[in-house]
Amino acid sequence: MTEPIVRARALAPIKTVRDALTDPDALRAWFAEHVEVDLPHRYEFWGRYTPDGDVPHQTLRYADDRTLRLTWLLGGVETNTEITVDEESADSTVVTVHQDGFNFQEALDMSTIRGVLQTFWSLAVANLVDYVEGREVGPRTDFTSADLRGEMLIDAPVGAVYTSLTDSEQASEWFGFPIGIEPFVGGRFAMGGLDNNPHPAKVIDLEPDRKMSVDWGPGGVVTWELAESQGKTKLTFVQSGFDTANPPYAAWTGWLGGLSQLRRFHELPDWRPIWLPNDAGAPAA
């Protein structure tokens, strides 16, 4: 394996992060529905929040105080996963995930389940960071369901959340990837930026401070709905209009990872991205 697929900073001691990665109860809280851990012999996770999660498909190959290395059978192909933790300071830890078997084209066409690997690990690490920092863990992808709907409560006014969803500069900042947005019906929504995406999605519905819907063609329509809730904002995110026999899980999982960062963007007064330069990129949608 060469470049990391995900690299992030958690504001927590390395022991706290290590425990969250190896304690079964903690793993069930932020990562997988079912977990069995017996280091250095066994590290398995499965269930509805895991791709190909009908049964465990992992074999632990190596474990020490900073590294977990395992093989993971996905779509009939053996892939390799390595998770490392490094102490940055007494209260800061860098988490790095290496994962082979990922092909970006498969993420676009979802021809194999391995297309979800980048967004799966991005969402997982985002939830790990929230967990070890004592924050609420966000929604996880249910790989057994084509009902792509998630909710979260953001401690910020509706108007501020709406602006961060429709303003290109703010959206690019919290998502960790350039996004160009023309906030009007018929406007473009371009991953990579308005000048770099020849096939942007299209804004098809926009109600200030309440709702935005974007049509991604075969990938379906994504809708953000906002509602005031006791001074906070309830955000409901839905993806619909796709082929339910082949749900766009990579895109869905990427958006969930992004929305976890949206919440941090609004709630942390000293906010900065959790993602670190890793020569492999930040979460993809």
C-alpha positions as a Markdown table, in Angstrom:
| # | Residue | x | y | z |
|---|---|---|---|---|
| 1 | Met | 0.0 | 0.0 | 0.0 |
| 2 | Thr | 1.2 | 3.5 | -0.8 |
| 3 | Glu | -0.7 | 6.7 | 0.0 |
| 4 | Pro | -3.2 | 6.9 | 2.9 |
| 5 | Ile | -6.9 | 6.9 | 2.0 |
| 6 | Val | -7.7 | 9.0 | 5.1 |
| 7 | Arg | -5.7 | 10.9 | 7.5 |
| 8 | Ala | -7.2 | 13.0 | 10.4 |
| 9 | Arg | -6.5 | 14.7 | 13.7 |
| 10 | Ala | -8.3 | 13.8 | 16.8 |
| 11 | Leu | -8.1 | 16.2 | 19.8 |
| 12 | Ala | -7.7 | 13.3 | 22.3 |
| 13 | Pro | -4.7 | 11.4 | 23.9 |
| 14 | Ile | -3.4 | 8.5 | 21.9 |
| 15 | Lys | -4.6 | 6.0 | 24.6 |
| 16 | Thr | -8.1 | 7.3 | 24.2 |
| 17 | Val | -8.0 | 6.8 | 20.5 |
| 18 | Arg | -6.4 | 3.4 | 20.8 |
| 19 | Asp | -9.0 | 2.3 | 23.2 |
| 20 | Ala | -11.8 | 3.5 | 20.9 |
| 21 | Leu | -10.3 | 1.4 | 18.1 |
| 22 | Thr | -9.9 | -1.8 | 20.1 |
| 23 | Asp | -12.7 | -1.8 | 22.7 |
| 24 | Pro | -15.8 | -3.7 | 21.4 |
| 25 | Asp | -18.3 | -1.5 | 23.2 |
| 26 | Ala | -16.7 | 1.6 | 21.8 |
| 27 | Leu | -16.5 | 0.2 | 18.3 |
| 28 | Arg | -20.2 | -0.6 | 18.4 |
| 29 | Ala | -20.9 | 3.0 | 19.4 |
| 30 | Trp | -19.1 | 4.7 | 16.5 |
| 31 | Phe | -18.2 | 2.1 | 13.9 |
| 32 | Ala | -19.9 | -1.3 | 13.4 |
| 33 | Glu | -23.1 | -3.0 | 14.5 |
| 34 | His | -21.2 | -6.2 | 15.5 |
| 35 | Val | -17.6 | -6.5 | 16.7 |
| 36 | Glu | -15.3 | -9.2 | 18.0 |
| 37 | Val | -11.9 | -8.2 | 19.2 |
| 38 | Asp | -9.2 | -10.4 | 20.7 |
| 39 | Leu | -5.8 | -8.9 | 20.0 |
| 40 | Pro | -3.5 | -9.9 | 18.6 |
| 41 | His | -5.5 | -12.8 | 17.1 |
| 42 | Arg | -8.9 | -11.4 | 16.0 |
| 43 | Tyr | -10.4 | -8.1 | 14.8 |
| 44 | Glu | -13.7 | -8.5 | 13.1 |
| 45 | Phe | -16.6 | -6.2 | 12.3 |
| 46 | Trp | -19.9 | -6.8 | 10.4 |
| 47 | Gly | -23.6 | -5.9 | 10.3 |
| 48 | Arg | -25.6 | -3.3 | 8.6 |
| 49 | Tyr | -23.1 | -0.5 | 8.9 |
| 50 | Thr | -20.4 | -2.5 | 7.1 |
| 51 | Pro | -20.0 | -3.2 | 3.4 |
| 52 | Asp | -20.6 | -6.9 | 2.7 |
| 53 | Gly | -21.5 | -7.1 | 6.3 |
| 54 | Asp | -23.5 | -10.3 | 6.3 |
| 55 | Val | -20.7 | -12.1 | 8.2 |
| 56 | Pro | -17.2 | -11.1 | 9.3 |
| 57 | His | -14.8 | -10.9 | 6.3 |
| 58 | Gln | -11.7 | -9.7 | 8.1 |
| 59 | Thr | -8.5 | -11.5 | 9.2 |
| 60 | Leu | -6.2 | -9.8 | 11.5 |
| 61 | Arg | -2.6 | -10.0 | 10.3 |
| 62 | Tyr | -0.7 | -7.8 | 12.8 |
| 63 | Ala | -1.4 | -5.6 | 15.9 |
| 64 | Asp | 0.7 | -3.6 | 18.2 |
| 65 | Asp | 0.2 | -0.4 | 20.2 |
| 66 | Arg | -0.1 | 1.8 | 17.2 |
| 67 | Thr | -1.0 | -0.4 | 14.2 |
| 68 | Leu | -3.8 | -2.7 | 13.2 |
| 69 | Arg | -3.3 | -4.6 | 9.9 |
| 70 | Leu | -5.8 | -6.9 | 8.4 |
| 71 | Thr | -7.1 | -8.4 | 5.2 |
| 72 | Trp | -10.7 | -7.8 | 4.3 |
| 73 | Leu | -12.6 | -9.8 | 1.7 |
| 74 | Leu | -14.9 | -7.4 | -0.3 |
| 75 | Gly | -16.9 | -8.4 | -3.4 |
| 76 | Gly | -14.8 | -11.6 | -3.6 |
| 77 | Val | -11.5 | -9.8 | -3.6 |
| 78 | Glu | -9.0 | -9.8 | -0.8 |
| 79 | Thr | -8.1 | -6.2 | 0.2 |
| 80 | Asn | -5.6 | -4.9 | 2.8 |
| 81 | Thr | -6.4 | -2.4 | 5.5 |
| 82 | Glu | -3.9 | -0.7 | 7.9 |
| 83 | Ile | -5.0 | 1.7 | 10.7 |
| 84 | Thr | -2.3 | 3.6 | 12.6 |
| 85 | Val | -2.3 | 6.1 | 15.4 |
| 86 | Asp | 0.5 | 8.5 | 16.1 |
| 87 | Glu | 0.9 | 10.9 | 19.0 |
| 88 | Glu | 1.0 | 14.5 | 17.8 |
| 89 | Ser | 0.9 | 15.9 | 21.3 |
| 90 | Ala | -0.3 | 14.9 | 24.8 |
| 91 | Asp | -3.9 | 15.8 | 23.7 |
| 92 | Ser | -3.7 | 15.2 | 19.9 |
| 93 | Thr | -3.5 | 12.0 | 17.8 |
| 94 | Val | -3.2 | 11.5 | 14.1 |
| 95 | Val | -5.2 | 8.6 | 12.7 |
| 96 | Thr | -4.2 | 7.2 | 9.3 |
| 97 | Val | -6.0 | 4.5 | 7.2 |
| 98 | His | -4.3 | 2.8 | 4.3 |
| 99 | Gln | -6.7 | 0.7 | 2.2 |
| 100 | Asp | -6.0 | -0.9 | -1.2 |
| 101 | Gly | -8.6 | -2.4 | -3.5 |
| 102 | Phe | -10.2 | 1.0 | -4.1 |
| 103 | Asn | -10.8 | 2.2 | -7.6 |
| 104 | Phe | -12.3 | 5.7 | -8.1 |
| 105 | Gln | -14.3 | 4.6 | -11.2 |
| 106 | Glu | -16.0 | 2.0 | -9.1 |
| 107 | Ala | -17.0 | 4.7 | -6.7 |
| 108 | Leu | -18.7 | 6.5 | -9.6 |
| 109 | Asp | -20.5 | 3.6 | -11.2 |
| 110 | Met | -20.8 | 1.4 | -8.1 |
| 111 | Ser | -19.9 | -1.7 | -10.2 |
| 112 | Thr | -18.5 | -3.3 | -7.0 |
| 113 | Ile | -18.9 | -2.8 | -3.3 |
| 114 | Arg | -15.3 | -1.7 | -3.2 |
| 115 | Gly | -16.3 | 1.6 | -4.6 |
| 116 | Val | -17.4 | 2.7 | -1.1 |
| 117 | Leu | -14.0 | 2.2 | 0.5 |
| 118 | Gln | -12.9 | 5.8 | 0.5 |
| 119 | Thr | -16.1 | 7.3 | 1.7 |
| 120 | Phe | -16.6 | 4.4 | 4.2 |
| 121 | Trp | -13.3 | 5.1 | 5.9 |
| 122 | Ser | -13.8 | 8.9 | 5.8 |
| 123 | Leu | -17.2 | 8.6 | 7.5 |
| 124 | Ala | -15.8 | 6.1 | 10.0 |
| 125 | Val | -12.8 | 8.3 | 11.0 |
| 126 | Ala | -15.1 | 11.3 | 11.2 |
| 127 | Asn | -17.3 | 9.4 | 13.7 |
| 128 | Leu | -14.2 | 8.1 | 15.6 |
| 129 | Val | -13.0 | 11.7 | 16.0 |
| 130 | Asp | -16.3 | 12.9 | 17.3 |
| 131 | Tyr | -16.5 | 9.9 | 19.7 |
| 132 | Val | -13.1 | 10.4 | 21.3 |
| 133 | Glu | -13.7 | 14.1 | 21.6 |
| 134 | Gly | -16.8 | 13.4 | 23.5 |
| 135 | Arg | -19.2 | 14.6 | 20.8 |
| 136 | Glu | -22.3 | 12.9 | 19.5 |
| 137 | Val | -21.6 | 10.5 | 16.7 |
| 138 | Gly | -23.4 | 11.2 | 13.4 |
| 139 | Pro | -25.5 | 9.0 | 11.2 |
| 140 | Arg | -24.0 | 5.8 | 9.7 |
| 141 | Thr | -24.7 | 4.2 | 6.4 |
| 142 | Asp | -27.1 | 1.2 | 6.6 |
| 143 | Phe | -25.8 | -1.0 | 3.8 |
| 144 | Thr | -28.8 | -3.2 | 4.0 |
| 145 | Ser | -31.3 | -0.5 | 3.1 |
| 146 | Ala | -32.1 | 1.7 | 0.1 |
| 147 | Asp | -33.8 | 4.3 | 2.5 |
| 148 | Leu | -31.1 | 7.0 | 2.4 |
| 149 | Arg | -32.3 | 9.4 | 5.0 |
| 150 | Gly | -30.4 | 10.9 | 7.9 |
| 151 | Glu | -31.0 | 13.5 | 10.6 |
| 152 | Met | -28.8 | 15.6 | 12.9 |
| 153 | Leu | -29.2 | 18.5 | 15.2 |
| 154 | Ile | -26.8 | 21.4 | 14.8 |
| 155 | Asp | -26.3 | 24.0 | 17.5 |
| 156 | Ala | -26.6 | 27.0 | 15.2 |
| 157 | Pro | -29.3 | 29.2 | 13.8 |
| 158 | Val | -31.2 | 28.0 | 10.7 |
| 159 | Gly | -30.0 | 31.0 | 8.7 |
| 160 | Ala | -26.3 | 30.3 | 9.4 |
| 161 | Val | -26.7 | 26.6 | 8.5 |
| 162 | Tyr | -28.5 | 27.5 | 5.2 |
| 163 | Thr | -25.7 | 29.9 | 4.2 |
| 164 | Ser | -23.1 | 27.3 | 4.8 |
| 165 | Leu | -25.0 | 24.8 | 2.6 |
| 166 | Thr | -25.5 | 27.3 | -0.3 |
| 167 | Asp | -22.3 | 29.5 | -0.2 |
| 168 | Ser | -19.5 | 28.0 | -2.3 |
| 169 | Glu | -16.7 | 29.2 | -0.1 |
| 170 | Gln | -18.3 | 28.0 | 3.2 |
| 171 | Ala | -19.4 | 24.6 | 1.7 |
| 172 | Ser | -15.9 | 24.0 | 0.3 |
| 173 | Glu | -14.4 | 24.8 | 3.7 |
| 174 | Trp | -16.5 | 22.4 | 5.9 |
| 175 | Phe | -16.7 | 19.6 | 3.2 |
| 176 | Gly | -12.9 | 19.7 | 2.7 |
| 177 | Phe | -13.2 | 19.7 | -1.1 |
| 178 | Pro | -14.0 | 22.5 | -3.6 |
| 179 | Ile | -17.7 | 22.9 | -4.3 |
| 180 | Gly | -19.2 | 25.5 | -6.6 |
| 181 | Ile | -22.8 | 26.4 | -6.0 |
| 182 | Glu | -25.1 | 28.7 | -7.8 |
| 183 | Pro | -27.9 | 29.2 | -5.2 |
| 184 | Phe | -30.9 | 29.5 | -7.4 |
| 185 | Val | -33.3 | 27.1 | -9.2 |
| 186 | Gly | -31.5 | 26.0 | -12.4 |
| 187 | Gly | -28.1 | 26.8 | -10.9 |
| 188 | Arg | -25.1 | 24.5 | -11.0 |
| 189 | Phe | -23.8 | 22.5 | -8.1 |
| 190 | Ala | -20.3 | 21.4 | -9.0 |
| 191 | Met | -18.0 | 19.1 | -7.1 |
| 192 | Gly | -14.5 | 20.3 | -7.8 |
| 193 | Gly | -15.7 | 23.9 | -8.5 |
| 194 | Leu | -17.7 | 25.6 | -11.2 |
| 195 | Asp | -14.7 | 25.9 | -13.5 |
| 196 | Asn | -13.5 | 22.4 | -13.1 |
| 197 | Asn | -16.7 | 20.2 | -13.5 |
| 198 | Pro | -18.1 | 19.9 | -17.1 |
| 199 | His | -21.1 | 17.9 | -15.8 |
| 200 | Pro | -22.4 | 19.6 | -12.7 |
| 201 | Ala | -25.5 | 18.7 | -10.8 |
| 202 | Lys | -28.5 | 21.1 | -11.0 |
| 203 | Val | -30.3 | 22.9 | -8.2 |
| 204 | Ile | -34.0 | 22.0 | -8.8 |
| 205 | Asp | -35.6 | 23.4 | -5.6 |
| 206 | Leu | -34.5 | 26.2 | -3.3 |
| 207 | Glu | -36.4 | 27.8 | -0.4 |
| 208 | Pro | -34.2 | 30.2 | 1.6 |
| 209 | Asp | -33.5 | 29.1 | 5.2 |
| 210 | Arg | -35.6 | 25.9 | 4.6 |
| 211 | Lys | -34.7 | 23.6 | 1.7 |
| 212 | Met | -32.4 | 22.9 | -1.2 |
| 213 | Ser | -32.7 | 20.0 | -3.7 |
| 214 | Val | -30.0 | 19.0 | -6.2 |
| 215 | Asp | -30.4 | 16.6 | -9.1 |
| 216 | Trp | -27.4 | 14.4 | -9.8 |
| 217 | Gly | -28.9 | 12.5 | -12.7 |
| 218 | Pro | -28.6 | 8.7 | -12.3 |
| 219 | Gly | -27.4 | 9.2 | -8.8 |
| 220 | Gly | -30.8 | 10.6 | -7.8 |
| 221 | Val | -31.8 | 13.8 | -6.0 |
| 222 | Val | -30.3 | 15.0 | -2.7 |
| 223 | Thr | -32.4 | 17.2 | -0.5 |
| 224 | Trp | -31.4 | 19.2 | 2.6 |
| 225 | Glu | -34.3 | 20.3 | 4.8 |
| 226 | Leu | -33.8 | 22.7 | 7.7 |
| 227 | Ala | -36.1 | 23.4 | 10.7 |
| 228 | Glu | -35.7 | 25.4 | 13.8 |
| 229 | Ser | -35.7 | 23.3 | 17.0 |
| 230 | Gln | -35.3 | 25.1 | 20.4 |
| 231 | Gly | -32.8 | 27.5 | 19.0 |
| 232 | Lys | -30.9 | 24.8 | 17.1 |
| 233 | Thr | -31.3 | 23.5 | 13.5 |
| 234 | Lys | -32.6 | 20.1 | 12.7 |
| 235 | Leu | -31.1 | 19.0 | 9.4 |
| 236 | Thr | -32.7 | 16.2 | 7.4 |
| 237 | Phe | -30.8 | 14.8 | 4.5 |
| 238 | Val | -32.5 | 12.6 | 1.9 |
| 239 | Gln | -31.3 | 10.9 | -1.3 |
| 240 | Ser | -34.1 | 9.7 | -3.6 |
| 241 | Gly | -34.8 | 9.0 | -7.3 |
| 242 | Phe | -32.0 | 6.5 | -7.9 |
| 243 | Asp | -32.1 | 2.8 | -8.9 |
| 244 | Thr | -32.9 | 1.2 | -5.6 |
| 245 | Ala | -31.4 | -2.1 | -6.8 |
| 246 | Asn | -28.1 | -0.3 | -6.9 |
| 247 | Pro | -28.1 | 2.4 | -4.3 |
| 248 | Pro | -25.4 | 5.1 | -4.5 |
| 249 | Tyr | -23.8 | 4.2 | -1.3 |
| 250 | Ala | -20.4 | 5.8 | -2.0 |
| 251 | Ala | -22.1 | 9.2 | -2.6 |
| 252 | Trp | -24.4 | 8.8 | 0.4 |
| 253 | Thr | -21.6 | 7.8 | 2.8 |
| 254 | Gly | -19.5 | 10.7 | 1.5 |
| 255 | Trp | -22.3 | 13.2 | 2.2 |
| 256 | Leu | -22.8 | 11.8 | 5.7 |
| 257 | Gly | -19.1 | 12.2 | 6.4 |
| 258 | Gly | -19.3 | 15.8 | 5.1 |
| 259 | Leu | -22.3 | 16.6 | 7.2 |
| 260 | Ser | -20.5 | 15.5 | 10.3 |
| 261 | Gln | -17.9 | 18.2 | 9.5 |
| 262 | Leu | -20.7 | 20.8 | 8.8 |
| 263 | Arg | -21.9 | 20.3 | 12.4 |
| 264 | Arg | -18.3 | 20.8 | 13.7 |
| 265 | Phe | -18.0 | 23.9 | 11.5 |
| 266 | His | -20.9 | 25.5 | 13.3 |
| 267 | Glu | -20.4 | 24.2 | 16.9 |
| 268 | Leu | -16.7 | 24.5 | 17.6 |
| 269 | Pro | -15.6 | 28.1 | 18.2 |
| 270 | Asp | -12.0 | 27.2 | 17.3 |
| 271 | Trp | -13.0 | 25.0 | 14.3 |
| 272 | Arg | -10.5 | 23.7 | 11.9 |
| 273 | Pro | -10.7 | 20.7 | 9.6 |
| 274 | Ile | -10.0 | 17.3 | 11.0 |
| 275 | Trp | -8.5 | 16.2 | 7.7 |
| 276 | Leu | -4.8 | 16.4 | 7.2 |
| 277 | Pro | -2.8 | 16.5 | 4.0 |
| 278 | Asn | -2.2 | 12.8 | 3.1 |
| 279 | Asp | -1.5 | 12.9 | -0.6 |
| 280 | Ala | -4.7 | 11.0 | -1.2 |
| 281 | Gly | -7.3 | 13.6 | -0.7 |
| 282 | Ala | -10.1 | 14.3 | 1.7 |
| 283 | Pro | -13.6 | 12.7 | 1.8 |
| 284 | Ala | -15.2 | 12.2 | -1.6 |
| 285 | Ala | -18.9 | 12.5 | -2.4 |
